[in-house]
Amino acid sequence: MNDVTEDLADQFRQVEAPRARKRLRRALRFTALGVSLALTGCGVAAWAVYEKLSNNIQSEDVGQALGDDRPAVPQANAAGERPLNILVIGSDSRAGTNKRLGGGREDGERSDTTILLHIAADRKSAVALSFPRDILVDIPSCKRPDGTKTWPERKQMFNRAFTYGGSACTIKTVEQLTDVRIDHHVVVDFQGFVNVVDALGGVPIYLPRAVDDKTGNIRLPAGCHLVKGKEALDYVRLRHDESIGGNGGDLGRIQRQQAFLSAMVQRVKSTGVLLNPTRLYAVLDAATKSLKTDPGLSSLGDLMALATSLRDLDTRD
């Protein structure tokens, strides 16, 4: 009986083994195909996201408008690295959705905030220098962005340079004032600022005293707050309330703006945005939609390269 059973088992194995191998090969082929499709799908999806974020960014080339009479390019260090200077401009345009955020009936646009970000050649430290918007300066001769008019050199408030000639005129004014060559520029308007703050879920601030600014239309009790939307914008533009040192000038406002930007960086790190794909995408989508840059920073790849170069820059520096 055992011999018969063994013979039947051998016959079964001889018949079923090839079938099993075929089924295994078929299963492996389907598995490989599934993995390939999944990986291809991920690749396609990733590329689609990359393209969408890159296409969000507006680019403006002001190179020709800047001319050739500019500060010299700084010398490279022993490692072949050069410092990087980025001019960040906050526009107070009331166009489109900005109107409900800025209030008033201001025509045109000015540089409501201007910050020169100097990044050291080794990318391990950075300095942010803010320009008071109402300081009187010599604005060089500038063409309108549409080329229809050339404004003569004049002494005016700093923020008017942006009115006369947009980013190019602001860059020319900063270079003339500082003898520092600007490598890149970024422009953000009211709506763009609000979009980024809201994508972060708000930004925490602390007020040692209550704020009641009727001009800026912002009222907040003393203490800690998580500000979002228009309230966040009103806070960084606040400059009239005497309880926090406001007197219509910009010095206290500049300190609050730089502290707010630092809090935004801390917010990104503390809320785990970088490790949460959904939240990271929301922040990147809001940020890229908010930016108008020179061609050197006008793609996600350019911004990623800049961010990667700053990986060793501690927020304390």
FILO-929814 format. One record per residue (C-alpha): y negated, z, x. Coordinates in steps of 0.02 Angstrom, whole numbers, padded with zeros to 5 digits, always signed. Example, Ala and Ser with C-alpha at 12.3 -4.5 7.8 and 13.67 -1.06 7.14 Angstrom:
FILO-929814
+00225+00390+00615 +00053+00357+00684 
//
This chain:
FILO-929814
+00000+00000+00000 -00115+00041+00144 -00080-00129+00224 -00123-00217+00061 -00282-00116+00043 -00333-00155+00222 -00297-00341+00197 -00403-00343+00040 -00543-00252+00132 -00536-00379+00273 -00545-00523+00149 -00691-00438+00061 -00784-00414+00225 -00752-00594+00274 -00823-00655+00109 -00962-00527+00086 -01025-00510+00265 -01101-00685+00272 -01176-00657+00100 -01248-00490+00156 -01320-00570+00313 -01398-00706+00206 -01471-00576+00088 -01537-00477+00237 -01614-00633+00315 -01691-00679+00147 -01759-00503+00125 -01831-00505+00301 -01912-00673+00269 -01990-00609+00108 -02046-00450+00196 -02122-00548+00341 -02207-00664+00217 -02274-00515+00120 -02340-00431+00276 -02418-00594+00335 -02502-00620+00167 -02563-00440+00165 -02633-00454+00341 -02710-00622+00301 -02783-00550+00142 -02855-00403+00239 -02925-00523+00367 -03002-00633+00234 -03072-00481+00143 -03143-00409+00304 -03223-00575+00348 -03296-00590+00173 -03372-00416+00188 -03439-00457+00361 -03519-00617+00299 -03593-00533+00146 -03673-00394+00248 -03739-00517+00377 -03810-00628+00241 -03901-00478+00166 -04017-00470+00317 -04178-00569+00312 -04229-00649+00476 -04403-00694+00536 -04440-00776+00703 -04613-00724+00766 -04587-00781+00945 -04707-00927+00936 -04841-00822+00851 -04834-00695+00993 -04880-00825+01124 -04856-00807+01312 -04989-00676+01352 -04874-00526+01336 -04822-00375+01441 -04694-00411+01575 -04508-00389+01543 -04459-00223+01627 -04352-00226+01783 -04166-00192+01766 -04089-00038+01846 -03952-00042+01979 -03821-00071+01843 -03916-00221+01776 -03973-00128+01619 -04147-00138+01543 -04234-00021+01420 -04248-00081+01241 -04403-00069+01132 -04387-00089+00944 -04537-00085+00828 -04494-00013+00657 -04621-00059+00522 -04627+00018+00349 -04717-00101+00231 -04818-00036+00084 -04801-00199-00013 -04809-00178-00202 -04719-00342-00233 -04570-00343-00350 -04482-00176-00375 -04594-00095-00244 -04733-00081-00373 -04649+00057-00473 -04619+00154-00312 -04788+00135-00226 -04905+00157-00372 -05081+00090-00376 -05138-00091-00372 -05148-00125-00187 -05145-00311-00148 -05057-00381+00004 -04965-00262+00119 -05002-00146+00263 -04894-00055+00388 -04879+00112+00298 -04774+00177+00444 -04750+00106+00619 -04631+00181+00747 -04598+00117+00922 -04419+00163+00968 -04394+00161+01157 -04211+00167+01210 -04175+00206+01392 -04089+00078+01500 -03930+00184+01511 -03934+00205+01319 -03916+00394+01335 -04089+00444+01273 -04225+00378+01159 -04406+00416+01114 -04490+00377+00947 -04678+00353+00954 -04770+00343+00787 -04939+00257+00766 -05063+00336+00644 -05095+00201+00516 -05283+00236+00501 -05327+00247+00686 -05462+00123+00738 -05396-00005+00862 -05438-00177+00931 -05330-00299+00834 -05310-00462+00931 -05336-00633+00855 -05190-00669+00738 -05130-00808+00626 -05075-00776+00449 -04885-00787+00431 -04906-00949+00331 -05017-01022+00468 -05161-01059+00348 -05291-00949+00434 -05328-00871+00602 -05413-00701+00602 -05532-00667+00747 -05511-00513+00857 -05586-00362+00772 -05592-00172+00773 -05501-00110+00619 -05378+00020+00558 -05208-00004+00638 -05117-00039+00475 -05227-00192+00442 -05142-00289+00581 -04992-00311+00466 -05109-00370+00327 -05187-00503+00439 -05035-00572+00527 -04877-00482+00473 -04751-00422+00600 -04817-00535+00739 -04993-00464+00729 -04928-00285+00726 -04821-00321+00879 -04969-00401+00970 -05077-00250+00928 -04946-00126+00991 -04917-00225+01150 -05104-00232+01183 -05121-00045+01154 -04971+00011+01256 -04933-00129+01380 -04752-00110+01322 -04655-00268+01281 -04571-00264+01110 -04394-00333+01113 -04352-00323+00927 -04433-00277+00763 -04370-00215+00595 -04467-00213+00431 -04418-00102+00284 -04511-00092+00118 -04518+00049-00012 -04367-00011-00111 -04264-00033+00047 -04301+00144+00103 -04253+00215-00066 -04092+00113-00070 -04032+00184+00096 -04076+00364+00049 -03985+00347-00117 -03832+00269-00034 -03823+00425+00074 -03826+00533-00083 -03998+00599-00041 -04070+00684+00114 -04094+00874+00134 -04267+00943+00173 -04341+01117+00188 -04516+01164+00129 -04589+01327+00195 -04719+01319+00055 -04728+01237-00115 -04801+01062-00124 -04919+01007-00263 -04996+00842-00210 -05087+00762-00356 -05136+00609-00254 -04958+00576-00199 -04890+00636-00367 -04759+00752-00293 -04726+00933-00339 -04588+01034-00257 -04562+01223-00246 -04535+01305-00077 -04358+01305-00009 -04217+01181+00018 -04206+01018-00079 -04096+00864-00082 -04221+00723-00113 -04177+00552-00178 -04260+00397-00247 -04447+00397-00274 -04457+00583-00235 -04393+00550-00058 -04518+00409-00035 -04662+00516-00101 -04611+00655+00019 -04616+00546+00176 -04783+00471+00120 -04858+00642+00080 -05021+00675+00172 -05147+00756+00055 -05077+00928+00010 -05168+01059+00115 -05027+01186+00091 -04923+01090+00218 -05066+01042+00331 -05111+00883+00240 -05293+00829+00248 -05279+00645+00213 -05231+00610+00394 -05069+00555+00472 -05020+00682+00606 -04927+00803+00492 -04855+00655+00398 -04788+00582+00560 -04698+00745+00602 -04617+00750+00429 -04565+00568+00440 -04480+00589+00608 -04394+00748+00548 -04337+00654+00392 -04263+00512+00497 -04171+00641+00601 -04104+00721+00441 -04043+00549+00384 -03942+00530+00545 -03869+00705+00523 -03829+00662+00342 -03726+00512+00397 -03629+00619+00520 -03606+00774+00411 -03545+00686+00254 -03409+00587+00340 -03485+00419+00295 -03415+00334+00449 -03236+00383+00402 -03250+00339+00218 -03240+00149+00194 -03311+00154+00017 -03462+00260+00064 -03486+00167+00228 -03491+00001+00138 -03619+00067+00013 -03732+00127+00156 -03711-00035+00255 -03743-00141+00100 -03902-00044+00059 -03962-00045+00239 -03933-00230+00272 -04016-00278+00107 -04166-00176+00161 -04196-00257+00330 -04304-00400+00389 -04279-00425+00576 -04305-00544+00720 -04161-00667+00753 -04092-00553+00890 -04044-00421+00760 -04015-00531+00609 -03825-00520+00596 -03703-00378+00573 -03629-00422+00742 -03798-00397+00827 -03822-00229+00742 -03644-00176+00785 -03673-00221+00967 -03831-00115+00968 -03742+00030+00883 -03597+00019+01006 -03717+00024+01153 -03787+00187+01084 -03619+00275+01062 -03660+00399+01203 -03833+00441+01137 -03829+00618+01067 -03944+00654+00920 -04024+00793+01025 -04083+00657+01145 
//
